Amino acid sequence: MPKQQQPRPEPLDPPMVPFALAGMAAWAVTGLVLLLFRDRLAASGHENWLWICLAGFLWGFPGLAVMMRHDANRRRRRAAG
C-alpha cells in the first residue's frame, strides 16, 4: 500500500525590515550603554567596543535597504501568485 505524502508546508517568508531595524536598535542601545562606561572601557583597553557598535549601527543602513528591497519583491510575488 503506497504511503500518501502530506502536502509540504509553505516556507516562512516574514517581512524582514523589522529584523533589520531591531538589529540597528540593538547596536545603538548597546553603544549608548557602553558610552556610560567609556572611562572603564578606556582603562581596560576596550575603547574600540564603542567603534564596533557604531560600525554595527551604520552597517545596518545597507542591510535595511536590502531588506526593504526584499520585502518589496515579497509583496510583488504574493500579489502575482
Backbone atoms as SQL, in Angstrom:
CREATE TABLE atoms (id INTEGER PRIMARY KEY, chain TEXT, resi INTEGER, resn TEXT, atom TEXT, x REAL, y REAL, z REAL);
INSERT INTO atoms VALUES
  (1, 'A', 1, 'MET', 'N', 0.838, -1.173, 0.000),
  (2, 'A', 1, 'MET', 'CA', 0.000, 0.000, 0.000),
  (3, 'A', 1, 'MET', 'C', 0.891, 1.246, 0.000),
  (4, 'A', 2, 'PRO', 'N', 0.792, 2.101, -1.025),
  (5, 'A', 2, 'PRO', 'CA', 1.661, 3.285, -1.084),
  (6, 'A', 2, 'PRO', 'C', 1.290, 4.281, 0.018),
  (7, 'A', 3, 'LYS', 'N', 2.329, 4.842, 0.582),
  (8, 'A', 3, 'LYS', 'CA', 2.139, 5.811, 1.662),
  (9, 'A', 3, 'LYS', 'C', 1.803, 7.172, 1.050),
  (10, 'A', 4, 'GLN', 'N', 0.715, 7.750, 1.511),
  (11, 'A', 4, 'GLN', 'CA', 0.288, 9.045, 0.978),
  (12, 'A', 4, 'GLN', 'C', 1.143, 10.146, 1.620),
  (13, 'A', 5, 'GLN', 'N', 1.714, 10.982, 0.759),
  (14, 'A', 5, 'GLN', 'CA', 2.557, 12.069, 1.257),
  (15, 'A', 5, 'GLN', 'C', 1.697, 13.257, 1.651),
  (16, 'A', 6, 'GLN', 'N', 2.066, 13.832, 2.763),
  (17, 'A', 6, 'GLN', 'CA', 1.373, 15.039, 3.190),
  (18, 'A', 6, 'GLN', 'C', 1.877, 16.222, 2.376),
  (19, 'A', 7, 'PRO', 'N', 1.027, 17.197, 2.151),
  (20, 'A', 7, 'PRO', 'CA', 1.493, 18.359, 1.392),
  (21, 'A', 7, 'PRO', 'C', 2.565, 19.106, 2.171),
  (22, 'A', 8, 'ARG', 'N', 3.517, 19.619, 1.422),
  (23, 'A', 8, 'ARG', 'CA', 4.605, 20.377, 2.050),
  (24, 'A', 8, 'ARG', 'C', 4.077, 21.711, 2.554),
  (25, 'A', 9, 'PRO', 'N', 4.475, 22.116, 3.736),
  (26, 'A', 9, 'PRO', 'CA', 4.038, 23.423, 4.215),
  (27, 'A', 9, 'PRO', 'C', 4.751, 24.531, 3.442),
  (28, 'A', 10, 'GLU', 'N', 4.092, 25.645, 3.331),
  (29, 'A', 10, 'GLU', 'CA', 4.701, 26.792, 2.661),
  (30, 'A', 10, 'GLU', 'C', 5.884, 27.290, 3.497),
  (31, 'A', 11, 'PRO', 'N', 6.969, 27.676, 2.843),
  (32, 'A', 11, 'PRO', 'CA', 8.097, 28.199, 3.619),
  (33, 'A', 11, 'PRO', 'C', 7.731, 29.548, 4.239),
  (34, 'A', 12, 'LEU', 'N', 8.311, 29.808, 5.397),
  (35, 'A', 12, 'LEU', 'CA', 8.074, 31.084, 6.042),
  (36, 'A', 12, 'LEU', 'C', 8.702, 32.196, 5.211),
  (37, 'A', 13, 'ASP', 'N', 8.017, 33.282, 5.080),
  (38, 'A', 13, 'ASP', 'CA', 8.537, 34.428, 4.340),
  (39, 'A', 13, 'ASP', 'C', 8.084, 35.697, 5.060),
  (40, 'A', 14, 'PRO', 'N', 8.622, 35.917, 6.268),
  (41, 'A', 14, 'PRO', 'CA', 8.160, 37.068, 7.044),
  (42, 'A', 14, 'PRO', 'C', 8.743, 38.368, 6.497),
  (43, 'A', 15, 'PRO', 'N', 8.149, 39.495, 6.831),
  (44, 'A', 15, 'PRO', 'CA', 8.754, 40.775, 6.459),
  (45, 'A', 15, 'PRO', 'C', 10.097, 40.926, 7.178),
  (46, 'A', 16, 'MET', 'N', 11.101, 41.394, 6.479),
  (47, 'A', 16, 'MET', 'CA', 12.450, 41.431, 7.018),
  (48, 'A', 16, 'MET', 'C', 12.853, 42.794, 7.583),
  (49, 'A', 17, 'VAL', 'N', 12.152, 43.858, 7.213),
  (50, 'A', 17, 'VAL', 'CA', 12.515, 45.192, 7.692),
  (51, 'A', 17, 'VAL', 'C', 12.519, 45.261, 9.216),
  (52, 'A', 18, 'PRO', 'N', 11.541, 44.679, 9.918),
  (53, 'A', 18, 'PRO', 'CA', 11.604, 44.741, 11.385),
  (54, 'A', 18, 'PRO', 'C', 12.862, 44.097, 11.966),
  (55, 'A', 19, 'PHE', 'N', 13.362, 43.056, 11.335),
  (56, 'A', 19, 'PHE', 'CA', 14.585, 42.423, 11.819),
  (57, 'A', 19, 'PHE', 'C', 15.780, 43.351, 11.649),
  (58, 'A', 20, 'ALA', 'N', 15.853, 44.041, 10.513),
  (59, 'A', 20, 'ALA', 'CA', 16.944, 44.985, 10.288),
  (60, 'A', 20, 'ALA', 'C', 16.863, 46.140, 11.281),
  (61, 'A', 21, 'LEU', 'N', 15.674, 46.650, 11.507),
  (62, 'A', 21, 'LEU', 'CA', 15.515, 47.753, 12.460),
  (63, 'A', 21, 'LEU', 'C', 15.846, 47.304, 13.880),
  (64, 'A', 22, 'ALA', 'N', 15.467, 46.097, 14.238),
  (65, 'A', 22, 'ALA', 'CA', 15.786, 45.588, 15.571),
  (66, 'A', 22, 'ALA', 'C', 17.291, 45.444, 15.754),
  (67, 'A', 23, 'GLY', 'N', 17.973, 44.986, 14.725),
  (68, 'A', 23, 'GLY', 'CA', 19.429, 44.871, 14.804),
  (69, 'A', 23, 'GLY', 'C', 20.093, 46.224, 14.960),
  (70, 'A', 24, 'MET', 'N', 19.624, 47.195, 14.197),
  (71, 'A', 24, 'MET', 'CA', 20.177, 48.543, 14.314),
  (72, 'A', 24, 'MET', 'C', 19.904, 49.119, 15.704),
  (73, 'A', 25, 'ALA', 'N', 18.707, 48.889, 16.219),
  (74, 'A', 25, 'ALA', 'CA', 18.368, 49.381, 17.553),
  (75, 'A', 25, 'ALA', 'C', 19.238, 48.706, 18.618),
  (76, 'A', 26, 'ALA', 'N', 19.497, 47.420, 18.444),
  (77, 'A', 26, 'ALA', 'CA', 20.335, 46.708, 19.410),
  (78, 'A', 26, 'ALA', 'C', 21.744, 47.295, 19.441),
  (79, 'A', 27, 'TRP', 'N', 22.312, 47.574, 18.268),
  (80, 'A', 27, 'TRP', 'CA', 23.643, 48.176, 18.224),
  (81, 'A', 27, 'TRP', 'C', 23.641, 49.569, 18.837),
  (82, 'A', 28, 'ALA', 'N', 22.585, 50.349, 18.564),
  (83, 'A', 28, 'ALA', 'CA', 22.503, 51.707, 19.095),
  (84, 'A', 28, 'ALA', 'C', 22.378, 51.689, 20.616),
  (85, 'A', 29, 'VAL', 'N', 21.510, 50.853, 21.148),
  (86, 'A', 29, 'VAL', 'CA', 21.323, 50.781, 22.602),
  (87, 'A', 29, 'VAL', 'C', 22.604, 50.288, 23.276),
  (88, 'A', 30, 'THR', 'N', 23.229, 49.276, 22.688),
  (89, 'A', 30, 'THR', 'CA', 24.475, 48.770, 23.262),
  (90, 'A', 30, 'THR', 'C', 25.542, 49.851, 23.266),
  (91, 'A', 31, 'GLY', 'N', 25.636, 50.602, 22.172),
  (92, 'A', 31, 'GLY', 'CA', 26.609, 51.694, 22.113),
  (93, 'A', 31, 'GLY', 'C', 26.335, 52.771, 23.141),
  (94, 'A', 32, 'LEU', 'N', 25.060, 53.109, 23.341),
  (95, 'A', 32, 'LEU', 'CA', 24.720, 54.118, 24.339),
  (96, 'A', 32, 'LEU', 'C', 25.022, 53.637, 25.753),
  (97, 'A', 33, 'VAL', 'N', 24.765, 52.370, 26.019),
  (98, 'A', 33, 'VAL', 'CA', 25.091, 51.819, 27.340),
  (99, 'A', 33, 'VAL', 'C', 26.604, 51.823, 27.551),
  (100, 'A', 34, 'LEU', 'N', 27.347, 51.416, 26.523),
  (101, 'A', 34, 'LEU', 'CA', 28.800, 51.406, 26.659),
  (102, 'A', 34, 'LEU', 'C', 29.360, 52.818, 26.791),
  (103, 'A', 35, 'LEU', 'N', 28.665, 53.783, 26.218),
  (104, 'A', 35, 'LEU', 'CA', 29.104, 55.169, 26.335),
  (105, 'A', 35, 'LEU', 'C', 29.121, 55.618, 27.795),
  (106, 'A', 36, 'LEU', 'N', 28.213, 55.086, 28.587),
  (107, 'A', 36, 'LEU', 'CA', 28.181, 55.396, 30.015),
  (108, 'A', 36, 'LEU', 'C', 29.425, 54.874, 30.737),
  (109, 'A', 37, 'PHE', 'N', 30.020, 53.814, 30.200),
  (110, 'A', 37, 'PHE', 'CA', 31.195, 53.198, 30.808),
  (111, 'A', 37, 'PHE', 'C', 32.468, 53.491, 30.019),
  (112, 'A', 38, 'ARG', 'N', 32.499, 54.624, 29.352),
  (113, 'A', 38, 'ARG', 'CA', 33.628, 54.967, 28.487),
  (114, 'A', 38, 'ARG', 'C', 34.957, 54.971, 29.246),
  (115, 'A', 39, 'ASP', 'N', 34.974, 55.520, 30.449),
  (116, 'A', 39, 'ASP', 'CA', 36.223, 55.583, 31.211),
  (117, 'A', 39, 'ASP', 'C', 36.730, 54.192, 31.584),
  (118, 'A', 40, 'ARG', 'N', 35.815, 53.327, 32.004),
  (119, 'A', 40, 'ARG', 'CA', 36.211, 51.951, 32.342),
  (120, 'A', 40, 'ARG', 'C', 36.713, 51.209, 31.105),
  (121, 'A', 41, 'LEU', 'N', 36.041, 51.440, 29.975),
  (122, 'A', 41, 'LEU', 'CA', 36.480, 50.780, 28.744),
  (123, 'A', 41, 'LEU', 'C', 37.879, 51.234, 28.352),
  (124, 'A', 42, 'ALA', 'N', 38.132, 52.530, 28.460),
  (125, 'A', 42, 'ALA', 'CA', 39.449, 53.057, 28.113),
  (126, 'A', 42, 'ALA', 'C', 40.515, 52.514, 29.058),
  (127, 'A', 43, 'ALA', 'N', 40.178, 52.425, 30.342),
  (128, 'A', 43, 'ALA', 'CA', 41.154, 51.930, 31.319),
  (129, 'A', 43, 'ALA', 'C', 41.504, 50.466, 31.077),
  (130, 'A', 44, 'SER', 'N', 40.553, 49.692, 30.577),
  (131, 'A', 44, 'SER', 'CA', 40.823, 48.276, 30.345),
  (132, 'A', 44, 'SER', 'C', 41.247, 47.976, 28.905),
  (133, 'A', 45, 'GLY', 'N', 41.373, 49.019, 28.097),
  (134, 'A', 45, 'GLY', 'CA', 41.841, 48.817, 26.719),
  (135, 'A', 45, 'GLY', 'C', 40.762, 48.365, 25.756),
  (136, 'A', 46, 'HIS', 'N', 39.498, 48.605, 26.087),
  (137, 'A', 46, 'HIS', 'CA', 38.399, 48.164, 25.234),
  (138, 'A', 46, 'HIS', 'C', 37.609, 49.336, 24.644),
  (139, 'A', 47, 'GLU', 'N', 38.258, 50.475, 24.472),
  (140, 'A', 47, 'GLU', 'CA', 37.518, 51.618, 23.930),
  (141, 'A', 47, 'GLU', 'C', 37.069, 51.392, 22.485),
  (142, 'A', 48, 'ASN', 'N', 37.663, 50.426, 21.811),
  (143, 'A', 48, 'ASN', 'CA', 37.235, 50.129, 20.440),
  (144, 'A', 48, 'ASN', 'C', 35.836, 49.517, 20.390),
  (145, 'A', 49, 'TRP', 'N', 35.293, 49.058, 21.507),
  (146, 'A', 49, 'TRP', 'CA', 33.943, 48.491, 21.529),
  (147, 'A', 49, 'TRP', 'C', 32.918, 49.536, 21.101),
  (148, 'A', 50, 'LEU', 'N', 33.153, 50.802, 21.449),
  (149, 'A', 50, 'LEU', 'CA', 32.238, 51.864, 21.014),
  (150, 'A', 50, 'LEU', 'C', 32.247, 51.987, 19.494),
  (151, 'A', 51, 'TRP', 'N', 33.428, 51.888, 18.902),
  (152, 'A', 51, 'TRP', 'CA', 33.531, 51.966, 17.439),
  (153, 'A', 51, 'TRP', 'C', 32.872, 50.763, 16.777),
  (154, 'A', 52, 'ILE', 'N', 32.968, 49.620, 17.428),
  (155, 'A', 52, 'ILE', 'CA', 32.321, 48.424, 16.893),
  (156, 'A', 52, 'ILE', 'C', 30.805, 48.610, 16.877),
  (157, 'A', 53, 'CYS', 'N', 30.266, 49.192, 17.953),
  (158, 'A', 53, 'CYS', 'CA', 28.821, 49.458, 17.996),
  (159, 'A', 53, 'CYS', 'C', 28.418, 50.457, 16.920),
  (160, 'A', 54, 'LEU', 'N', 29.225, 51.490, 16.734),
  (161, 'A', 54, 'LEU', 'CA', 28.928, 52.475, 15.689),
  (162, 'A', 54, 'LEU', 'C', 28.959, 51.814, 14.308),
  (163, 'A', 55, 'ALA', 'N', 29.963, 50.971, 14.075),
  (164, 'A', 55, 'ALA', 'CA', 30.049, 50.280, 12.782),
  (165, 'A', 55, 'ALA', 'C', 28.855, 49.348, 12.576),
  (166, 'A', 56, 'GLY', 'N', 28.453, 48.633, 13.616),
  (167, 'A', 56, 'GLY', 'CA', 27.292, 47.748, 13.502),
  (168, 'A', 56, 'GLY', 'C', 26.034, 48.519, 13.169),
  (169, 'A', 57, 'PHE', 'N', 25.868, 49.672, 13.818),
  (170, 'A', 57, 'PHE', 'CA', 24.705, 50.516, 13.541),
  (171, 'A', 57, 'PHE', 'C', 24.742, 51.044, 12.104),
  (172, 'A', 58, 'LEU', 'N', 25.899, 51.549, 11.680),
  (173, 'A', 58, 'LEU', 'CA', 25.996, 52.120, 10.333),
  (174, 'A', 58, 'LEU', 'C', 25.867, 51.063, 9.239),
  (175, 'A', 59, 'TRP', 'N', 26.389, 49.847, 9.484),
  (176, 'A', 59, 'TRP', 'CA', 26.226, 48.770, 8.508),
  (177, 'A', 59, 'TRP', 'C', 24.777, 48.319, 8.426),
  (178, 'A', 60, 'GLY', 'N', 23.987, 48.710, 9.402),
  (179, 'A', 60, 'GLY', 'CA', 22.568, 48.390, 9.364),
  (180, 'A', 60, 'GLY', 'C', 21.827, 49.118, 8.254),
  (181, 'A', 61, 'PHE', 'N', 22.320, 50.284, 7.835),
  (182, 'A', 61, 'PHE', 'CA', 21.635, 51.032, 6.781),
  (183, 'A', 61, 'PHE', 'C', 21.665, 50.308, 5.429),
  (184, 'A', 62, 'PRO', 'N', 22.825, 49.808, 4.975),
  (185, 'A', 62, 'PRO', 'CA', 22.772, 48.997, 3.744),
  (186, 'A', 62, 'PRO', 'C', 21.924, 47.741, 3.925),
  (187, 'A', 63, 'GLY', 'N', 21.989, 47.133, 5.100),
  (188, 'A', 63, 'GLY', 'CA', 21.160, 45.957, 5.360),
  (189, 'A', 63, 'GLY', 'C', 19.684, 46.302, 5.318),
  (190, 'A', 64, 'LEU', 'N', 19.334, 47.461, 5.852),
  (191, 'A', 64, 'LEU', 'CA', 17.942, 47.904, 5.816),
  (192, 'A', 64, 'LEU', 'C', 17.485, 48.120, 4.378),
  (193, 'A', 65, 'ALA', 'N', 18.352, 48.704, 3.553),
  (194, 'A', 65, 'ALA', 'CA', 17.991, 48.912, 2.148),
  (195, 'A', 65, 'ALA', 'C', 17.754, 47.580, 1.442),
  (196, 'A', 66, 'VAL', 'N', 18.601, 46.591, 1.709),
  (197, 'A', 66, 'VAL', 'CA', 18.436, 45.265, 1.101),
  (198, 'A', 66, 'VAL', 'C', 17.133, 44.625, 1.571),
  (199, 'A', 67, 'MET', 'N', 16.837, 44.758, 2.855),
  (200, 'A', 67, 'MET', 'CA', 15.609, 44.155, 3.389),
  (201, 'A', 67, 'MET', 'C', 14.363, 44.861, 2.860),
  (202, 'A', 68, 'MET', 'N', 14.446, 46.166, 2.632),
  (203, 'A', 68, 'MET', 'CA', 13.317, 46.884, 2.043),
  (204, 'A', 68, 'MET', 'C', 13.065, 46.387, 0.624),
  (205, 'A', 69, 'ARG', 'N', 14.137, 46.157, -0.135),
  (206, 'A', 69, 'ARG', 'CA', 14.007, 45.624, -1.486),
  (207, 'A', 69, 'ARG', 'C', 13.442, 44.205, -1.437),
  (208, 'A', 70, 'HIS', 'N', 13.915, 43.400, -0.483),
  (209, 'A', 70, 'HIS', 'CA', 13.415, 42.038, -0.325),
  (210, 'A', 70, 'HIS', 'C', 11.921, 42.048, -0.033),
  (211, 'A', 71, 'ASP', 'N', 11.490, 42.926, 0.861),
  (212, 'A', 71, 'ASP', 'CA', 10.065, 42.981, 1.219),
  (213, 'A', 71, 'ASP', 'C', 9.220, 43.460, 0.047),
  (214, 'A', 72, 'ALA', 'N', 9.751, 44.394, -0.756),
  (215, 'A', 72, 'ALA', 'CA', 9.006, 44.853, -1.933),
  (216, 'A', 72, 'ALA', 'C', 8.839, 43.703, -2.922),
  (217, 'A', 73, 'ASN', 'N', 9.904, 42.938, -3.139),
  (218, 'A', 73, 'ASN', 'CA', 9.806, 41.770, -4.030),
  (219, 'A', 73, 'ASN', 'C', 8.855, 40.730, -3.460),
  (220, 'A', 74, 'ARG', 'N', 8.863, 40.570, -2.142),
  (221, 'A', 74, 'ARG', 'CA', 7.960, 39.624, -1.487),
  (222, 'A', 74, 'ARG', 'C', 6.511, 40.021, -1.716),
  (223, 'A', 75, 'ARG', 'N', 6.201, 41.303, -1.554),
  (224, 'A', 75, 'ARG', 'CA', 4.830, 41.777, -1.799),
  (225, 'A', 75, 'ARG', 'C', 4.449, 41.577, -3.252),
  (226, 'A', 76, 'ARG', 'N', 5.378, 41.817, -4.173),
  (227, 'A', 76, 'ARG', 'CA', 5.108, 41.624, -5.592),
  (228, 'A', 76, 'ARG', 'C', 4.826, 40.160, -5.909),
  (229, 'A', 77, 'ARG', 'N', 5.624, 39.261, -5.307),
  (230, 'A', 77, 'ARG', 'CA', 5.415, 37.815, -5.527),
  (231, 'A', 77, 'ARG', 'C', 4.053, 37.375, -5.017),
  (232, 'A', 78, 'ARG', 'N', 3.688, 37.863, -3.841),
  (233, 'A', 78, 'ARG', 'CA', 2.393, 37.459, -3.271),
  (234, 'A', 78, 'ARG', 'C', 1.226, 38.027, -4.045),
  (235, 'A', 79, 'ALA', 'N', 1.385, 39.222, -4.613),
  (236, 'A', 79, 'ALA', 'CA', 0.293, 39.819, -5.395),
  (237, 'A', 79, 'ALA', 'C', 0.117, 39.074, -6.721),
  (238, 'A', 80, 'ALA', 'N', 1.230, 38.583, -7.276),
  (239, 'A', 80, 'ALA', 'CA', 1.166, 37.878, -8.570),
  (240, 'A', 80, 'ALA', 'C', 0.635, 36.453, -8.402),
  (241, 'A', 81, 'GLY', 'N', 0.886, 35.870, -7.240),
  (242, 'A', 81, 'GLY', 'CA', 0.529, 34.459, -7.083),
  (243, 'A', 81, 'GLY', 'C', -0.647, 34.225, -6.289);
